[in-house]
Amino acid sequence: MFVSMNAVTVGRVPWPEFAHLAHRVGYAGVDVNLGRAMEEGLDSTRALLAELKLRSSALPLPVEFRKDEEVFRETLAKLAPAAHFARGLGSPRMVTWIAASSQVPKQELRDLYLRRFRAIAAILADAGVRLGLEFLGPLHLRRSGPHEFIWRMDEMLGFARQCGSNVGLLLDAWHWHHAGATEGDIVAAGKQAIVHVHVADAPDLAPEQIRDNQRLLPGEGIVDWKGFFGALRKIGYQDAVSPEIFGRLAGQPPEQAARAALEATLKVMRGSGVA
């Protein structure tokens, strides 16, 4: 496993300075800004990462599946070039998140998303790219809309497998914890199902008090890191671990925030026997 720098953690740093910052601080990988990198071109981006000795982690899915059909189709039409770019970059993984509640009844939304993600998965499969779907665990997100949607790890994995053989999970330790998932859920999912990993810690608060934008650095809270990383080690996960820290580092200079996130993540990884 290697630690990849996440844009949420360090704030607004433009590409390619973002990559240079990751290199200066000591990250082994970087969450590439897909739009800006495609503007720079594949050869230029590959050269930059090679020069800085950085690996590219998962890229954001550039398809707007949450809006109306016209917008979905417009963005879907641009997916193939992005997928081939990701493959050429040596990062054949894309990820996105799915809200834990909705204005639309669950079955209706599930049917819509299943159709759309099957179309997305087929295009990605042609380019040899995998897709990770993120489930969101905190109670306030499950209650923000009138209809609860998919928020448990096992249910999201079942949905992902219906979407395509190249679809799995973006596994975020924060959401894993708040969804009540376990080490056993990760082991049962297996290596092929885990496309990408995010990490952040949780304060010791009642579920009603948890807010998604108030996360802690790994090791500062109550997430079971030995169980989490122990399960990833058991299934043989070897790809990126990206600290996604909302709130805790807000207002800090980018380099300070980046360094704090890297050091905290490496510390819990070493304590769990995976770094």
Beta strands, then each sheet from edge to edge (+ up, - down):
strand 1: 2-5
strand 2: 29-30
strand 3: 55-56
strand 4: 59-60
strand 5: 93-97
strand 6: 101-102
strand 7: 130-134
strand 8: 147-148
strand 9: 167-172
strand 10: 194-199
strand 11: 240-243
sheet 1: 3+ 2+ 1+ 11+ 10+ 9+ 7+ 5+ 4+
sheet 2: 6+ 8-
end
